[in-house]
């Protein structure tokens, strides 16, 4: 029985590793059909979520800029993990006792594609090497493109195209700076905040993001803008 259990565990581990490696290679070129979180949300709702992947060229330039300003200002400068941000988070924890996130866009893509939602040391321990591998195998532009397609941006809404249509009534290609900043502003809690009907907090955060966008250097945008 013990040998059987060991064999089953090895087979399961190989299957998971094969899924990760296959996904890393396939999704470099093909849009993922769904993510684990999309499946969970669909089961919770009893209906499929809205998910319409599009190329980065079909998204207004203001949205990737807003997302980078909101989620990962050093996206073009690190290799999947922003170790400077991790160090800052550790120092803040030592001073305040509160641990703030240091997830990069690349880490979020790795998590959304291959792992489960929620926290925990185990998931972080798997997420980090996946992010490094993702950064090594994919160009930055593709990482950001997939992020903008699979990120949750509202109740039952995944990706820029579905969110733009639902919140603003037009395609992601026509998003203006205000709309883009509002979508980026709700990313930390997209089912709690509403980009289409923003409260004062979302409006204030969106205004801060627009200021950050104006201060973004060419170096911070060079890896995904043509």
N, C-alpha and C positions, 0 to 999 in steps of 0.2 A: 504493500500500500504506500509506504513511504517513497519507494522508487517511482511509483506511478505519479504521486503528487509532485515530485521533483521534475519529472518529465513534463507534466502538464504546465508547471510553472515556467520551465524553460521555453516550452512551445508558446506560451502566452507572451513571455518577454520578447521572443523573436518576432512574434506577430506585431506587437506594439512598435518595436524598433523598425520593422519593415514598413509599417504604416507611416511612421514619421519620416523615414528616408524617402519613401515613395512620394509622400505628399510634398516634401521639400523640393524634389525634382520636378514633379508634375505641375504643382501650383506656381512654379516659376513662369510657366507659359499658359496655363489653363486656369480660369477662374474656379475657385472651389464651389461645388454645388450647394454646400451648407457648412455650418460650423456647429460644434456641440451646443453652444449657447442658442443658436437658432432653433435647434431641435427642442431644447428645453422650453424656450418661449412658445413654440408652436404647441407643445403638449399642454402648457399652462393655459393658453388661450383657447385651445380646442380648434385652432385654425392656423393656417400657414402664415408666417410672418412675411412682410413685404421686403423683397430682396432683389435688386436689379443692378447687377454689376456692370460697370462701364469703364472704359479706359480713362486714364488720367487726362487725356486731351479733351474728354467730354465733361470735365469738371472745371468750373471757373477757377482761375489761378488764385483768387482770394481765399478759397477754402483750404487747400494744402498749406498756404502761408499761415492761416489762422490756426490750423491744427498743430503745426510745428510750434507756433508761438505759445499755444496752450499746453501741449503735452510733452514737448521734447525739443527745446531750443537748440540743442547741440546735435540734432539728428544727423546732419551731414558731417559731423566732426568726430563721431565715435564709431566703434565697430560692433554695435549691437547692444553693448552695455555702457552706460555713462558712469565710469568709475568715480569721476569727480562728484557727480550727484549722489552716488552711493555713500561716499565719504562724508559729504555734507549732511546726509540723512542720519548717519551714525552719530556725528557730532551733535546734531540737533537732539537726537534721542538721549544722549548723555546729559545734555543741558536741561531739557524740558521733560524727559520721560515719555514723550510722545513720538511714535515712529511714523514719519511721513513717507509716502511712496516715492520710489526712484525708478519706476518702470519707464523704459524708453518705448517709442513707437514700435521698434523691432521686437521688443519683449512682449508687447501687447499682441502683435500679430502672431508670434509663436504660441502664446497662450490661447488666443481665440481660435486658431486653426487646430491645435493638437491637444489641448488640455481642458481641464474643467474650470468653471467659474469658482470664485471664492479665494480665500487666502490659504495660509499654511506653509510651513517650511518645505514640505515635500514638493509641492507644486513649484515653489520658487527655485528649489534645487534642480528641477528638471527644466524649468523655463529658461534659466540662464545659459546652459550650453546649447539649447535649441536656438536661442537668439543669436549666439555667436556663429553657429553653423548657418543660420538663415542669412546673416549679414555677409558671410563668406561666399554663399552660393547665389544670392540674388543681388541685382543692382538696387541701389537706394530708391530709384524711381519706382521699381516694381513693388518694393516693400510698402512704400507710401500709397501706391495705387490700391494694393490689396487691403491695407488698413482702411482706406476711405470707402471701400466696398463692404467690409464685414463689420465695421464698428457699429455698435448699437447707438442709434440716434433718436430714439423715441419709443413709445410703447408699440411693439410689433414692427418697428422700422429698423432696417439694417442697411447701412451704406448711404452715401451722399445722394444718389439718384432717388431712392425711395423717400428719403427724408425731405429733400427739396420739393418733390411733388406733393407730399402730404402736408408739410408745414407752410409752403409758400405758393403752391399751385403752378410751378413751372420747373423745367429741368435743372439739374445741377450746373449745367453750362451757363445758366443765366443768373446764378447767385451773385448778389452784390456784396460789398464789404460788410455791410450791416448784417445781412442774413448769414453770411459765412461766419462772422464772429459769434453770432448767436448759436449756430450749430456747434461750433467749437466750445462755447461756454458751457453747454449742457453735458459734454462728454463724461465728466466725473459721475453724473447721476442722471442718465438720459430718460429714465422712466419717472423721475421725480420732477424734473424741470421740463419746460415746454418751449422750444425755440420759436414756435409759431405764435404762442401767446405768453411771452416772457414776463416774469415778475420783476420786481425792482432789482433783486439780486442778479438775475441773469443779464439784465440790461447793464448793470454796473460792471459785471465781469466782462461782458462783451466790449464795453468801452475800454477797459484796461487792455484787452487783447488787441484791439485796433491800434492802441498806442504802441504796444510791443511790435506789432506788424510793421509800423512805420519806422521802428528803430532796428529792424532786422537787417543784418549785413548781407551782401552778395554771397559771402562765404557760407552763410547759413542756408542759402537757397540753391547753391550751385549744383548740388547732387541730384536735384529732381526737376529743375526748371531748364528749359531749352532756349 
